[in-house]
Amino acid sequence: MAIGGGVIRNTVIAQQVGTALGLGAPANATQIGTFAGAQPAIYSAIVTGATAFANTNATNPAVNPLLGLRPLQFLPPFLNIPNAVENGQTRDGKWTWTARLAWEITDTVNTYLSYATGFKASSFNLSRDSRPLASDLAALRTAGLAVPNLTTGSRYAGPENAEVFELGIKANWGIASANLTLFKQTITGFQSNVFTGTGFALANAGKQSTYGVEFDGTVKPTPELSLNLSLVYLEPKFDSFVASAVGDLSGTRPAGIPGLSTTIGAQWNKELGNGDRVILRGDWHYESEVQIAEGLPAFIQRNALGQVVSYQPAFDAARPFQREVSEISASISYAMMNGIEFSLWGRNLTNNRHLVQIFDSVAQSGSVSAYPNQPRTYGATVRFKW
């Protein structure tokens, strides 16, 4: 019986026994016991009717006085897996393959076209808040396995299937080299795993696709100096994701994937007269502004039964949290002929601060927690190579 069902049943029994005794008020425990002994058939019928009424109205907030306490429950009782309905087993397998066609235009320039497939096996949600699929709930109740206040969730996610088309060109002229790639990646059944504050919501997206361009190049104007540039432009989209942890995300951009990422670096490697080397390195890494999370599940508006009223508060709570990365790092090293190398280095020298990830705070409704990036950091390293 659901939590609160026993209260409803006992209340109805007290009322009906009081009516049968003509008390004009609910009977107390002593009166109910006396009545049960004197009129066992009538009392049995009262208990049967009261139990049926309690089962029917256990999720009715107008009848069940304990439903208002549901938001205070940190976690519902855990339903073990495997059980008589959920066997906890899966078996997956698929051949993956790659086809590539290349054309060497000149001794220094090569182009290619490729197609590849990928596969990721099914997954089970084994977090403390793992709950059965909606399709299994009725069978669990029929089998008498449903624990009090059991709700459905995302116990299991099916396999992922990926395919990638690439068109690229590679060139190496000695003093400079460059690679340019255009690609499209499609993932069917993308496995999303989102922390909810009490566990993880595991779900399959119908389809996620990404169009992108990648470039990396290096120039060596002198034997000691090299300059490098890498750039990635991405256009990702959830083509279909109806049952995400925060509602329907179909047609939206996945969070945490910047549209533009770039790294510009330089290295000066100077050999001294004694054979030792002085090495200077520096780079700047940039990622364009991006939403950190699609939504925060703990902010979903629900009614007294735990049913979703609106997903909009979850989106609104996550919207202010965005990330833009701009970090400069540098180092200076002295490499000796005997294999010993001394380095002084600094990371994020401009102390650019941003949040790496945000999530619902554990057991603190309406609160948000986050992981920040590494602040400005200095250090020294000693290496020995042999």
Secondary structure by P-SEA (a helix, b strand, c coil): cccaaaaaaaaaaaaaaaaaacccccccaaaaaaaaaacaaaaaaaaaaaaaaaaaccccccccccccccccccccccccccccccccbbbbbbbbbbbbbbbcccccbbbbcccccccccccccccccccccccaaaaaaaacccccccccccccccbbbbbbbbbbbbbbcccccbbbbbbbbbbcbbbbbbbcccbbbbbbbcbbbbbbbbbbbcccccccbbbbbbbbbbbbbcccccccccccccccccccccccccccbbbbbbbccccbbbbbbbbbbbbcccccccccccccccccccccccaaaaaaaaccbbbbbbbbbcbbbbbccccbbbbbbcccccbbbbbcccccccccccccccccccccccbbbbbbcc
